[in-house]
Each structure stands twice: as structure tokens, then as C-alpha cells.
Amino acid sequence: MAPNEVQIHRLAQDVGHACGMDITCTKDCQVLSDQLRTFDNRYPVSVSTLRRFFGLVANQGKFSKTTLNTLARFCGYMSFDGWALQEKASAPSARTALTPRATMHYPVQAKPDEVMKDEMRRFLKDHADPEHFRLNAKQFNAFKDSWFELYRRGTFNMKLWGEVKTLPHIHRFVVEQFTPLDFMSSFGHHMMEEYLAMAETREQKLFGRGVIASGMVARGKPWAQIVPYLSRLEELSPSHHPLVQARQLGIALLMHSEMDTPQEEKERVRKLCLRGLQEDVQIWPQWSHQSCHFAFNLADWATLAKDLEIVQVCKENIERFRSTQDLYCRDERIDAILDIRLMWLAMLLGDFASAKQYFHALEWNSFHTMETRALNIWVQAARAYFVPEESELAVAEFYHAGMLTGYKGFVKRISMDLMGPIYAGNA
């Protein structure tokens, strides 16, 4: 049975109570949408749906049962029907005490912080011996989901991190496998500096410096502060992961495009980029079957640098990899990021029809990785162009993603250097 207007109004009151604020504007809906994704990212609710639900815009239709269930669970009930039964049994004046969420059964995304911290401590205890630190796929995925959730909630616990650091093998594992790419304006920078201080091999040092440098570029720091973290690669190393080398070269490529640097050094970096793209299978045979790691990381830097030759070869590399990829072994998260990369590569090359197809194929509302918020800056900028009727909201979400990450350097480059000429060409 469809809810009536009174029930919608009362559920809206309960949702406002649960999130701790009255929902009175689009920005409130953006914040609530983020909270709902944090609560359970399996059932996101879009900002546009929330605007309709809270009466900020005209409601042209009914709300899905999925949306109603999600909002009811956020308020502490098993489903909308459970909420409706409780609501019917209670007088309106008595509807102030909500069922405490701590008494419910939780998926990973909904576990209380203390439960997750206890689970993390058990993990540290169980895997304290570096000689026996071997995770099977099930253990890795469980740990990954829990670590993702700690990042996503924004409640990263420094005391717990201190316990992780007492075990160097787990400390290194966490930073390398779950790099805090969305959080380099907060705890992520300090985390990577700690990692760099403990780095033993050249590859570890390249990795640590590259991530720190990328965070500084994203935050809009001056190149004079970034350059000390860049390593001059004389040649591509088969023994170092291609992604690590691509990040260093990509940042250098962007630097040379924005600064007055020697032309021969710029061309040297470009030649290494092109060689890595064209010969990745020969240089890194042990990694090339997994993903197009070099192009995966270089593509966004080439886009920011607006180097059309490298943009074209990045596009060809990714498409070549996909043409040989086993469909049954594809990772949805990596696929989505590759689609975002290809969308922007196509836009830079003027192929807006293909770019639009990539945009509409994205299932963005159910997507999450270590760089979801940073990627959202790219997605919302494209949405403002490809969905004109949603451009105002997309621009608001674009700047909101920039505010959440603190990545004003990305915001400036994408909005002015990339989207500015594109919009000008469309005028």
C-alpha cells in the first residue's frame, strides 16, 4: 500500500531527527545523501530524490519501496512497513524516541564504530606474526570492506592506527592496498609521510613520494613544494609496478605543461610516457594481464596536462586491454574508473558522442573505491555538460565534492582549464 502524504511527512521528520538536522535546502540533501551512503552504500538515495521527498521541489511521482525502506532503516527500523506499523501504533506526540540502531543487526556498512574497531584489533592479533601473514580471498575482502568503511565514515581512529603501526608488515600492507587517495588533505598526508619514513626499497619510496605529490597537486599546492617529492625516472623499470611509475611521470607531465621548464626534459618525460603506454605488455608482463596499470594512472594526468598525443595513446592502450580482457574476471570498480578515464579522454579528443555513452553507462550511485570523492569531481563536471537539465545541481555537487576532499587544485583545473574551453566550444 502506497504511503499517504501524512506518512511521508512523518517519515521525513524521523529522518531529520536521525541525521540531526532539518532538511531545508539542496545542500542539506547533499549532506544527507552522503550520510545514507555511509550508513549502507548498497542502497544510496540521490539528492534529486531527497529534494522531492522533503518537498523542496514538486513531486511528480511515487517513491520506490527501496527508497522508503532505506529511509526507514536509517531511522532504526527493519523496513518501511515496520516503521509504518510502529508509527500507526504510536500517538504523534509520543513519536520522539526512535529504535536505537545499536540494537539492530548490522551489515559491514552499518556497524557501530566500536564494533569495527574491536574487529580490527582481533585482526591485528590474529595476524601479528609476519611469517604467517597470508590472507585468502575471503579474508582480504572482509578486511578491505572494513577498512573502506573506516575511511568512508570520516571517523578514522588515530589510536587504532597507532596499534597498526606497531606491526610494520600490516602497516605497509594497509597503506599500499588501501591508499587514502580521498583523504590527502587530512589524515592521508600524515599517513603517507609515515610510510615514506619507513620505506626501505626504491619502489616503496617512489610510491610514497608519488602519492604525497598527487595529493599536493589535488590540493592546489605550488609546484615549488611538490617538486621535492618527484623522482627523476631515467628509464622504465620492469621490476617496479607500472602504476607507481605512471604516477610519477604523470605528475611530471602536468608540471611541465604548467611551468617554464627545459623543452628537452619535457620531451624526455613524454617519451617515457609514450613508451610505457605502447610497450607495457613487454615491459611488465607479470602485471599486464591484471589491468592496464600504466594507462590507468597516467590517463587523468595526461588529461589535466591536455597532451593530446598522450591522451590518444592512453585511449588506445585502455581499449586494447579491454579487447583482450576475460569478461568473467572483470572488476566492476576498475571498470567504472576506466569508463571515467575514457569519457574524459574522448572529451579531450572531441569525441563527445562516445564520451556521453560512457557517462550514461556509469552506475555511479552504487560505486565506491578509495578515491570515490575525488572521482566524483570528474563525474559531476561531466554531468553538468551531458545532462543540461541537471547542470545546476551537478555544479553544486562538483563543488561539494571539492569541499569534502579539499582538492581545490583539481576543482580549478577541471572547471577552468578543461571545462572552460569545452563550454566555450559549445557556445
C-alpha positions as CSV (number, residue, x, y, z in Angstrom):
1,M,0.0,0.0,0.0
2,A,1.4,3.4,-1.0
3,P,2.2,5.8,1.8
4,N,0.0,8.9,2.1
5,E,1.2,12.5,2.4
6,V,0.9,12.4,6.2
7,Q,3.2,9.3,6.4
8,I,5.7,10.9,4.1
9,H,5.8,14.0,6.2
10,R,6.2,12.0,9.5
11,L,8.9,9.8,8.0
12,A,10.7,12.9,6.8
13,Q,10.6,14.2,10.4
14,D,12.1,11.0,11.6
15,V,14.9,11.1,9.0
16,G,15.7,14.6,10.1
17,H,15.8,13.5,13.7
18,A,18.1,10.6,12.8
19,C,20.6,12.8,10.8
20,G,20.4,15.6,13.4
21,M,19.2,18.5,11.3
22,D,16.2,19.9,9.4
23,I,16.3,19.3,5.7
24,T,15.5,22.7,4.2
25,C,17.7,23.1,1.2
26,T,19.7,21.3,-1.6
27,K,22.9,21.4,0.4
28,D,21.2,19.6,3.3
29,C,20.1,16.9,0.8
30,Q,23.7,16.5,-0.4
31,V,24.9,16.0,3.2
32,L,22.0,13.6,3.9
33,S,22.7,11.6,0.7
34,D,26.3,11.2,1.9
35,Q,25.2,10.0,5.3
36,L,22.8,7.5,3.7
37,R,25.7,6.1,1.6
38,T,27.9,5.9,4.7
39,F,25.1,4.1,6.6
40,D,24.6,1.5,3.9
41,N,26.1,2.1,0.5
42,R,24.1,-0.8,-1.0
43,Y,21.0,1.5,-1.0
44,P,22.0,5.1,-1.9
45,V,19.4,7.8,-2.3
46,S,20.1,10.5,-4.8
47,V,20.0,14.2,-4.0
48,S,17.2,14.7,-6.5
49,T,15.0,12.0,-4.8
50,L,15.7,13.6,-1.4
51,R,14.7,17.0,-2.7
52,R,11.4,15.6,-3.8
53,F,10.9,13.6,-0.6
54,F,11.4,16.7,1.6
55,G,9.2,18.9,-0.6
56,L,11.9,21.2,-1.9
57,V,10.8,20.6,-5.5
58,A,7.5,19.4,-6.9
59,N,7.0,15.6,-6.6
60,Q,5.8,14.2,-9.9
61,G,5.5,10.6,-8.8
62,K,5.6,8.0,-6.1
63,F,8.7,6.9,-4.1
64,S,10.0,3.4,-4.7
65,K,9.8,0.8,-2.0
66,T,13.6,0.7,-2.0
67,T,13.8,4.4,-1.2
68,L,11.2,4.1,1.6
69,N,12.9,1.1,3.1
70,T,16.3,2.8,3.1
71,L,15.0,5.9,4.9
72,A,13.1,3.7,7.4
73,R,16.3,1.7,8.1
74,F,18.2,4.9,8.6
75,C,15.7,5.7,11.4
76,G,16.3,2.3,13.1
77,Y,13.5,0.1,11.6
78,M,13.8,-3.1,9.6
79,S,11.7,-1.7,6.7
80,F,9.2,0.9,5.8
81,D,6.4,-1.5,6.7
82,G,8.0,-1.9,10.1
83,W,8.2,1.9,10.5
84,A,4.6,2.3,9.4
85,L,3.3,-0.2,12.0
86,Q,5.2,1.5,14.8
87,E,4.1,4.9,13.6
88,K,0.4,3.7,13.5
89,A,0.7,2.3,17.0
90,S,2.1,5.4,18.5
91,A,0.4,8.7,19.0
92,P,2.1,11.6,17.1
93,S,3.1,13.3,20.3
94,A,4.9,10.1,21.5
95,R,6.9,9.7,18.4
96,T,10.2,11.1,19.7
97,A,12.1,8.0,20.8
98,L,13.4,6.1,17.8
99,T,14.5,2.5,18.0
100,P,18.3,2.6,18.7
101,R,20.3,1.5,15.7
102,A,22.8,-0.2,18.0
103,T,20.3,-2.9,18.8
104,M,19.8,-3.9,15.2
105,H,21.6,-6.5,13.1
106,Y,24.3,-4.7,11.0
107,P,25.9,-5.3,7.6
108,V,29.5,-4.0,7.4
109,Q,28.4,-0.6,6.3
110,A,26.1,-0.2,9.3
111,K,28.3,-1.5,12.1
112,P,28.9,0.9,15.0
113,D,32.4,2.3,15.2
114,E,33.3,0.4,18.4
115,V,32.3,-2.9,16.8
116,M,34.5,-2.2,13.8
117,K,37.5,-1.2,16.0
118,D,37.2,-4.4,18.0
119,E,37.2,-6.4,14.8
120,M,40.2,-4.6,13.6
121,R,42.1,-5.3,16.8
122,R,41.2,-9.0,16.6
123,F,42.6,-8.9,13.0
124,L,45.8,-7.4,14.3
125,K,46.1,-10.0,17.0
126,D,45.4,-12.9,14.6
127,H,48.0,-11.7,12.0
128,A,50.7,-10.3,14.3
129,D,53.3,-12.8,13.0
130,P,54.7,-11.5,9.7
131,E,56.0,-15.0,8.8
132,H,52.4,-16.2,8.7
133,F,50.7,-13.2,7.2
134,R,48.8,-14.8,4.4
135,L,45.2,-13.8,3.6
136,N,42.9,-15.8,1.4
137,A,40.4,-14.0,-0.9
138,K,37.6,-14.1,1.7
139,Q,39.8,-12.7,4.5
140,F,41.1,-10.0,2.2
141,N,37.7,-8.9,1.0
142,A,36.4,-8.8,4.6
143,F,39.3,-6.7,5.7
144,K,39.0,-4.4,2.7
145,D,35.3,-3.7,3.3
146,S,36.0,-2.8,6.9
147,W,38.9,-0.5,6.0
148,F,36.9,1.1,3.3
149,E,34.2,1.8,5.9
150,L,36.6,3.4,8.3
151,Y,37.7,5.8,5.6
152,R,34.2,6.5,4.3
153,R,32.8,7.4,7.7
154,G,35.4,10.1,8.3
155,T,36.0,8.7,11.7
156,F,39.5,7.4,11.2
157,N,40.8,6.5,14.6
158,M,44.4,7.6,15.3
159,K,44.6,5.3,18.4
160,L,43.8,2.3,16.3
161,W,46.2,3.5,13.6
162,G,48.9,3.6,16.4
163,E,48.3,0.0,17.0
164,V,48.6,-0.8,13.3
165,K,51.9,0.9,13.2
166,T,53.4,-1.4,15.8
167,L,53.2,-4.2,13.2
168,P,55.3,-2.9,10.2
169,H,54.1,-5.7,7.8
170,I,50.4,-4.8,8.4
171,H,51.2,-1.1,8.3
172,R,52.8,-1.4,4.9
173,F,50.0,-3.7,3.7
174,V,47.3,-1.3,4.6
175,V,48.9,1.8,3.1
176,E,49.8,0.0,-0.2
177,Q,46.5,-1.8,-0.6
178,F,44.2,0.9,0.7
179,T,45.9,4.1,-0.1
180,P,44.0,7.1,1.3
181,L,43.6,8.8,-2.1
182,D,40.4,10.7,-1.0
183,F,42.0,11.9,2.3
184,M,45.3,13.6,1.4
185,S,44.0,16.9,2.7
186,S,43.6,15.4,6.2
187,F,45.0,12.2,7.8
188,G,46.2,10.8,4.5
189,H,49.1,13.1,4.0
190,H,50.5,12.3,7.5
191,M,49.9,8.6,6.9
192,M,51.9,8.7,3.7
193,E,54.7,10.7,5.3
194,E,54.9,8.0,8.0
195,Y,55.0,5.3,5.3
196,L,57.8,7.2,3.4
197,A,59.8,7.5,6.6
198,M,59.7,3.7,7.0
199,A,60.2,2.9,3.2
200,E,63.1,0.5,2.6
201,T,63.1,-0.1,-1.2
202,R,63.3,2.3,-4.1
203,E,59.8,1.2,-5.2
204,Q,58.3,2.0,-1.8
205,K,59.9,5.4,-1.8
206,L,58.6,6.1,-5.4
207,F,55.2,5.0,-4.2
208,G,55.1,7.2,-1.1
209,R,56.5,10.3,-2.8
210,G,54.1,9.9,-5.7
211,V,51.0,9.7,-3.6
212,I,52.1,12.7,-1.5
213,A,52.8,14.7,-4.6
214,S,49.5,13.8,-6.2
215,G,47.7,14.9,-3.0
216,M,49.6,18.2,-3.1
217,V,48.6,18.8,-6.7
218,A,45.0,18.0,-5.9
219,R,45.1,20.5,-3.0
220,G,46.5,23.2,-5.2
221,K,49.9,23.5,-3.6
222,P,52.6,25.4,-5.6
223,W,55.0,23.4,-7.7
224,A,58.0,24.5,-5.6
225,Q,56.6,22.5,-2.7
226,I,55.7,19.5,-4.9
227,V,58.9,19.1,-6.9
228,P,61.0,17.6,-3.9
229,Y,58.6,14.6,-4.0
230,L,59.1,13.9,-7.7
231,S,61.8,11.4,-8.6
232,R,63.6,11.7,-11.9
233,L,63.0,8.4,-13.8
234,E,65.8,7.7,-16.2
235,E,64.1,4.6,-17.6
236,L,61.1,2.5,-17.0
237,S,61.9,-0.4,-14.6
238,P,60.4,-3.8,-15.2
239,S,60.9,-4.6,-11.5
240,H,58.8,-1.7,-10.3
241,H,55.0,-1.6,-10.5
242,P,53.8,0.3,-13.6
243,L,51.2,2.3,-11.6
244,V,53.9,3.7,-9.3
245,Q,56.0,4.9,-12.3
246,A,53.0,6.2,-14.1
247,R,52.0,8.4,-11.2
248,Q,55.5,10.0,-11.0
249,L,55.7,10.5,-14.8
250,G,52.1,11.8,-14.9
251,I,52.6,14.5,-12.3
252,A,55.9,15.5,-14.0
253,L,54.0,15.7,-17.3
254,L,51.5,18.1,-15.7
255,M,54.2,20.1,-14.1
256,H,56.0,20.6,-17.5
257,S,52.7,21.7,-19.0
258,E,52.2,24.4,-16.4
259,M,55.7,25.6,-15.8
260,D,58.5,27.1,-17.9
261,T,60.8,24.1,-17.9
262,P,63.6,22.9,-20.3
263,Q,62.0,21.5,-23.5
264,E,64.4,18.6,-23.6
265,E,63.3,17.5,-20.1
266,K,59.6,17.8,-21.1
267,E,60.2,15.7,-24.2
268,R,62.2,13.1,-22.2
269,V,59.2,12.6,-19.8
270,R,56.8,12.4,-22.8
271,K,58.9,9.7,-24.5
272,L,58.9,7.6,-21.3
273,C,55.1,8.0,-21.1
274,L,54.6,7.0,-24.7
275,R,56.9,4.0,-24.4
276,G,55.1,2.8,-21.2
277,L,51.8,3.0,-23.0
278,Q,52.9,1.4,-26.2
279,E,55.1,-1.4,-24.7
280,D,53.5,-2.1,-21.3
281,V,53.0,-5.8,-22.1
282,Q,56.6,-6.2,-23.0
283,I,58.0,-4.2,-20.1
284,W,55.7,-5.5,-17.3
285,P,54.4,-9.0,-18.4
286,Q,53.8,-10.0,-14.8
287,W,51.3,-7.2,-14.3
288,S,49.9,-6.5,-17.7
289,H,47.4,-9.4,-17.6
290,Q,45.7,-7.9,-14.5
291,S,44.9,-4.5,-15.7
292,C,46.3,-1.6,-17.9
293,H,48.0,-0.2,-14.8
294,F,50.2,2.3,-16.6
295,A,47.4,3.9,-18.6
296,F,45.0,3.6,-15.7
297,N,47.1,6.0,-13.7
298,L,48.6,8.2,-16.4
299,A,45.3,9.0,-18.2
300,D,44.0,11.6,-15.7
301,W,47.3,13.4,-15.6
302,A,47.5,13.4,-19.4
303,T,44.0,14.9,-19.4
304,L,44.9,17.6,-16.9
305,A,48.1,18.4,-19.0
306,K,45.9,18.4,-22.2
307,D,48.6,16.5,-24.0
308,L,46.5,15.2,-26.9
309,E,49.1,12.8,-28.3
310,I,49.4,11.0,-24.9
311,V,45.7,11.3,-24.4
312,Q,45.1,9.4,-27.7
313,V,47.7,6.7,-26.8
314,C,46.1,6.3,-23.3
315,K,42.8,5.7,-25.0
316,E,44.3,3.1,-27.4
317,N,46.0,1.3,-24.6
318,I,42.9,1.0,-22.4
319,E,40.8,-0.1,-25.4
320,R,43.5,-2.7,-26.4
321,F,43.5,-4.1,-22.8
322,R,39.7,-4.4,-22.8
323,S,39.7,-6.2,-26.1
324,T,41.8,-9.0,-24.6
325,Q,40.3,-9.0,-21.1
326,D,38.4,-12.0,-19.8
327,L,34.9,-10.8,-19.2
328,Y,34.4,-13.1,-16.2
329,C,37.4,-11.7,-14.4
330,R,36.5,-8.0,-14.7
331,D,36.4,-5.9,-11.6
332,E,33.4,-3.6,-11.6
333,R,35.2,-0.8,-9.6
334,I,38.2,-0.8,-12.0
335,D,35.8,-0.9,-15.0
336,A,33.9,2.1,-13.7
337,I,37.2,4.1,-13.2
338,L,38.3,3.1,-16.7
339,D,35.0,4.4,-18.1
340,I,35.5,7.7,-16.3
341,R,39.0,7.9,-17.8
342,L,37.8,7.0,-21.3
343,M,35.0,9.5,-21.0
344,W,37.4,12.4,-20.4
345,L,39.9,11.1,-22.9
346,A,37.2,11.2,-25.5
347,M,36.1,14.7,-24.4
348,L,39.7,16.0,-24.9
349,L,39.8,14.4,-28.3
350,G,36.4,16.0,-29.3
351,D,34.5,12.7,-29.4
352,F,31.6,13.8,-27.3
353,A,29.2,11.1,-28.6
354,S,31.4,8.4,-27.2
355,A,32.0,10.4,-24.0
356,K,28.3,10.7,-23.5
357,Q,27.8,7.0,-23.9
358,Y,30.5,6.3,-21.2
359,F,28.8,8.8,-18.9
360,H,25.3,7.3,-19.2
361,A,26.8,3.8,-18.7
362,L,28.2,4.7,-15.3
363,E,26.4,3.3,-12.3
364,W,27.7,6.0,-10.1
365,N,25.3,5.9,-7.2
366,S,26.4,2.4,-6.1
367,F,30.1,2.9,-6.7
368,H,32.8,3.1,-4.0
369,T,36.6,2.9,-4.0
370,M,39.4,4.7,-2.1
371,E,39.0,7.6,-4.4
372,T,35.2,7.9,-4.8
373,R,35.0,11.5,-3.6
374,A,37.9,12.7,-5.9
375,L,36.4,10.8,-8.8
376,N,33.1,12.5,-8.1
377,I,34.7,15.8,-9.0
378,W,35.3,14.5,-12.5
379,V,31.9,12.8,-12.8
380,Q,29.9,15.9,-11.7
381,A,31.8,18.1,-14.1
382,A,30.9,15.8,-17.0
383,R,27.3,15.5,-15.7
384,A,26.9,19.3,-15.9
385,Y,27.8,19.1,-19.6
386,F,26.0,15.9,-20.6
387,V,22.8,16.5,-18.6
388,P,21.9,20.2,-19.1
389,E,18.7,19.9,-17.2
390,E,20.7,18.9,-14.1
391,S,23.6,21.2,-14.6
392,E,22.8,23.5,-11.6
393,L,22.7,20.5,-9.2
394,A,25.7,18.9,-10.9
395,V,27.8,22.1,-10.4
396,A,26.7,22.2,-6.8
397,E,27.8,18.6,-6.3
398,F,31.0,19.3,-8.1
399,Y,32.0,22.0,-5.7
400,H,30.6,19.9,-2.7
401,A,33.0,17.1,-3.7
402,G,35.8,19.6,-3.9
403,M,34.9,20.8,-0.4
404,L,34.7,17.3,1.0
405,T,38.1,16.4,-0.3
406,G,39.8,19.8,0.0
407,Y,41.1,19.2,-3.6
408,K,40.7,22.8,-4.8
409,G,43.6,22.2,-7.2
410,F,41.6,19.6,-9.1
411,V,38.5,21.8,-9.0
412,K,40.3,24.7,-10.5
413,R,42.0,22.7,-13.3
414,I,38.8,20.8,-14.2
415,S,36.4,23.7,-14.0
416,M,38.6,26.3,-15.7
417,D,41.3,24.6,-17.8
418,L,39.2,21.7,-19.1
419,M,35.5,22.5,-18.9
420,G,36.0,26.2,-19.8
421,P,37.2,25.6,-23.3
422,I,34.7,22.7,-23.8
423,Y,31.8,25.0,-22.8
424,A,33.2,27.8,-25.0
425,G,33.3,25.5,-27.9
426,N,29.7,24.5,-27.3
427,A,28.5,28.2,-27.2
